[in-house]
Amino acid sequence: MVRFSVGRLLESIVVLGVMTFVVYVLIGLMPGDPIDLMIAADPNLTSADAARLKALHGLDKPIVERYWNWLGNALQGDFGYSRTYTKPVLDVLFPRLGNTVLLMSFSLIFALAIAVPIGIYAALHPYSKTDYAINLACFAGISIPSFWFALLCIILFAVFFEWLPAGGMETVGRGDLLDRAQYMVLPILVLTISSVGSFTRFMRASMVQTLRQDFIRTARAKGVGTTRLLVGHALRNALLPLVTVVGLSFGNLFSGALITEIMFSWLGMGKMMYDAILGNDFNLALVGLLFATAATLLGNFLADISQVVLDPRVSFAGRESDR
């Protein structure tokens, strides 16, 4: 366990280090920098002023040298300032991160709470009318574009019935828990519907395959009841593919859902990185993308550990030998 964890930690550090360079170079090669935007906004700035400002911010140096300067400051906890918000990057990032984790966590919990029992029920009644109806609903949920479904929810629940707010985070002057919960309903609904279909399909396919295994037939021959058979024997094995999928999508908890956050004006990580890229806010966009990369690496690591916990046949020794 310790050897595996240390090995994965070192691999993650190497991957993250490479990604810092790749993302920094890609963002640095984008057309236009903050000084160019200042020149476009203020016609009184001369070329001499632009050269002086670029030298002041280090933008006149080669991109590799700029990267090493940024990396040295980042290792000391200084990730620079956001030109869009005129604040340190971390002061902007952490509140947005909290908003995204709150939204994505609830949607993930609701999606799994719906997908697991429905997937199990469909697996217990394969090729029945109910199974076909569940598959049809899953394909519909997967196929519906998020922006279209978000617009439909806004028109139906905010405009027609006037039950819920169309967008935002809280009512000005209120901001209590109940008020903020009302603003979360529609984004969570959209995110849940967009993911519950794929989770249900994975759960159904895995459970169907597990129920055909020899150890399940042996348990049935010994007279094990249906509930104990499902919970005690089949479920842990059937959850393995779903745990892997959830682990791979763990980065979404921290990177946010761009389309949904834009449609509902939810101030999360996705919208923050989108605005930062459009506004050439290099420091904010870079740190946001790197944070999402680190979260994805962490999700993969947690998925590996979950597989060992759920399936005794999987061991860290076996994974180390595979590597």
Secondary structure, 3 states (H helix, E strand, C coil): CHHHHHHHHHHHHHHHHHHHHHHHHHHHCCCCCHHHHHHHHCCCCCHHHHHHHHHHHCCCCCHHHHHHHHHHHHHCCCCCEECCCCEEHHHHHHHHHHHHHHHHHHHHHHHHHHHHHHHHHHHHCCCCHHHHHHHHHHHHHHHCCHHHHHHHHHHHHHHHCCCCCCCCCCCCCCCCHHHHHHHHHHHHHHHHHHHHHHHHHHHHHHHHHHHCCHHHHHHHHCCCCHHHHHHHHHHHHHHHHHHHHHHHCCCHHHHCCHHHHHHCCCCCHHHHHHHHHHCCCHHHHHHHHHHHHHHHHHHHHHHHHHHHHHCCCCCHHHHHHHC
